[in-house]
Structure formats: C-alpha cells, structure tokens
Amino acid sequence: MDENYDIETLGVRAGIERSQFNEHSEALFLTSSFVFNSAAQAAARFKGEEPGNIYARFTNPTVTMFEQRLAALEGAERCVATASGMSAILATVMGLLSAGDHIVASRSIFGSTVQLFNNIMARFGVETTLVSPTDLDEWRRAIRPNTKLFFVESPSNPLTEISDIGALAALARECGARLAVDNCFCSPALQRPLELGADIVIHSATKYLDGQGRVLGGAVLGSKELMEGVFTFLRTAGPTLSAFNAWVFLKGLETLKLRMDAHSASALQLANWLEQHPGVARVYYPGLSSHPQHALAMRQQRSGGGIVAFDVKGGKEAAWKVVDATRMISITANLGDAKTTITHPATTTHGRLSPEQRSAASIGDGLLRVAVGLESVRDIRNDLARGLDAL
Ligand SMILES: *Cc1c(COP(=O)(O)O)cnc(C)c1O
C-alpha cells in the first residue's frame, strides 16, 4: 500500500486481499489446510518455489491480512502474528537467540516476560540481566561480549516510566545487539519504535489492537531478515494466531487511532484532576508536565496513552477503599479495553514480589493503576471520586 497514507487510513485499508468473490469486508478463512491444483503445484508450494498457502500453522489469508495491516502501521518490512503477546516474546527469543547468548532487559517489564527470561530461558542457557528502564549507564555496564538482545517496554507498567528508545538503539548497535520494544501500551497509533531506531517491535494484540477485550493474540515486527528466524520458530513450534482472532484484530485496527486518541485525551483529563485531589499523593502519567520524563515522552509518543497510575494517601487500606467504592469501573488487571479498569498492583500484578523488591521498584501499597476506557471522562472521574472523597 502507498507509504504516504496516514495512520488512520492504514488502519482501515492496509493489507486487504480480496478473494474471487470481491467481498468488501475482510473475509474470515476458517480452514486448516489448502488444496493444490496438481501434484506439481503441491511440490512447488512445499519447496517454496511457488508462493501460496499450505497449512494454517504456516499461513492463513486472514492472518496474512492482519500481519500486512500491522506491518504498515508500524512501518515494518514484515510482521509475524502469534497466538498471544507472550508467544510473540517467546518466538522472538527462540527465533533469534541461542544457548550462551545474553539479554539485557528493563526491570519494569511485564511479569510473565521476567518469568520467561529468568526461569525458562535460563534453563536453555540464555541469561538475562535486569536494569533500570531509565538509567542508560546501567544498560552499558550490563553489556557482555555475548549480549544479543536489549528488551524494553515504554511506557512501563504500572509507573509509566519512559525509556529513551533512540539512545538504547544506539547503544545496542554499538555492542552488536538488537533492540526489541514491547509497544503494547502505546500501539503504533501513538509510538513507532522502528522509526526511533529499534530493530524489533512486539505486541500483545490482546490489549489495544483488539481494544474491546475479546481475544488473545500477539505480533513480532521488524526486517525481513530478522522475522525469517521468528517465523521459522513459529511455523515449526505452532503458537500461531488463529484466523478468527486475526479477523477480530483487523476490525479492531480500523478504530485504533480514534480509540487511542480518545483514551489519551480522557487519561490526561483524569490525570490533571487526580493531581489536584487532596487524597492523592502523586500521579504517574507521561502526558503531565510533572512527569520526570515528560519531554522525552512527548518526543517519542504522539500523546500520553491511556494508562494512569497514582498513589493514594493512606496506603493499602485507602487504595482498596477507592477500588471497592467504584460501581462502574471494572476491577481487573487487564488493560486496553473500551471499559475502564482499575487494579492494585501491590496485591495483584506485582504481588509475587517481596516487599523489598516492590519498594525498590516504587510499587507502593497505595498505588492504583487505571486503564482509562471509552466511557465519558466525567463518569470515570465520579466513580473514582466516590472513594477518594471519602478518605
Ligand atoms: C499483556 C501483556 C503482555 C502479554 O500478552 P498476552 O497477550 O497476555 O500473552 C506482554 N507485554 C505487555 C506490556 C502486556 O501488557
């Protein structure tokens, strides 16, 4: 598709391949295998001499349309879709690393990603060093001769710390490593890591790409050369995206830019209001000028995104009161949904950390994380005010 189309247009139209019926909406191909016209064609397909579908663990036309659309949105040569965000991360490390390789990763990444690196990849001889998302010197000091991958999420969860993607990309290049960015919190509507110098973009499509909390999926994006290794792992090992889920994501991408702009606008209003509230000690939101990396965030991102975290005065008891006083907001750790969600990280997503680890990561007992949805911001504010005003 024409490279000059804007994000809004690419989200609606990129990657469409029509069948013989010339359908307008993208078709859902519920088939596990594909038929050949002759023995010779079957042989040519299997040899890779003729392009085309063979079996849905390798490719499926609906999945291919989703991959092409997301690749256009991220400005990537190639996208490989996966069954979940975690299988996207697994396919990246299994596709690109070998025993004896070393990963440097931000400490502020998704909990299951830390488990995958520390407890599973370590068993296969891939070691990981965790470092501060914001201190470039820590990254530099962690580099070893066998460092092959830098891994970061920006903004981070739940404190919305911002990593300098361009600076990390330059450092990775210096030591011959690749930089992978989990772009889940921003989506390509707000941040395009490849343009900032990253080599690989990873998504949990489960979140904002779907946008309505329906299905699981993921994606890895980057150069054709890098994605060949990721795809080879995927087609062999099998955590491929289902056609139905790809079709749901195609519909989700059509509204991605509209939704992300709305999430961001409401989150900024909510963050401003929370900052003025006497029951709130501190607000973490990259769109606020009080955010320590506000300037960097505004260089990297189109806007602040939909995630707001804040410290309630009065610790765990007060935070739980705010959660339990809500009537509309969903108490769930998920994010990227049209429905606003609230979570108390210290006792849920980060509950397995020791109190010392939590305090080192600044996850206080009064911290709450809100993933701002698409309801009216007035209603979201009133639902939070009920608990906050009563403190
Ligand atoms: C949810 C999430 C993942 C994992 O995605 P799944 O689709 O649940 O496997 C990875 N990274 C981030 C930042 C996430 O929020």
The ligand as an SDF file (V2000), in Angstrom:
LIG
                    3D

 15 15  0  0  0  0  0  0  0  0999 V2000
   -0.4450   -8.3430   28.4090 C   0  0  0  0  0  0  0  0  0  0  0  0
    0.9380   -8.0120   28.0830 C   0  0  0  0  0  0  0  0  0  0  0  0
    1.8090   -8.9830   27.5460 C   0  0  0  0  0  0  0  0  0  0  0  0
    1.3970  -10.4190   27.3390 C   0  0  0  0  0  0  0  0  0  0  0  0
    0.3900  -10.5360   26.3890 O   0  0  0  0  0  0  0  0  0  0  0  0
   -0.6480  -11.7650   26.3380 P   0  0  0  0  0  0  0  0  0  0  0  0
   -1.4420  -11.4630   25.1120 O   0  0  0  0  0  0  0  0  0  0  0  0
   -1.4240  -11.7390   27.6100 O   0  0  0  0  0  0  0  0  0  0  0  0
    0.1570  -13.0100   26.2180 O   0  0  0  0  0  0  0  0  0  0  0  0
    3.0880   -8.5920   27.2130 C   0  0  0  0  0  0  0  0  0  0  0  0
    3.5090   -7.3220   27.4090 N   0  0  0  0  0  0  0  0  0  0  0  0
    2.7050   -6.3700   27.9410 C   0  0  0  0  0  0  0  0  0  0  0  0
    3.2370   -4.9930   28.1280 C   0  0  0  0  0  0  0  0  0  0  0  0
    1.4110   -6.6850   28.3020 C   0  0  0  0  0  0  0  0  0  0  0  0
    0.6220   -5.7380   28.8400 O   0  0  0  0  0  0  0  0  0  0  0  0
  1  2  1  0
  2  3  1  0
  2 14  2  0
  3  4  1  0
  3 10  2  0
  4  5  1  0
  5  6  1  0
  6  7  2  0
  6  8  1  0
  6  9  1  0
 10 11  1  0
 11 12  2  0
 12 13  1  0
 12 14  1  0
 14 15  1  0
M  END
$$$$
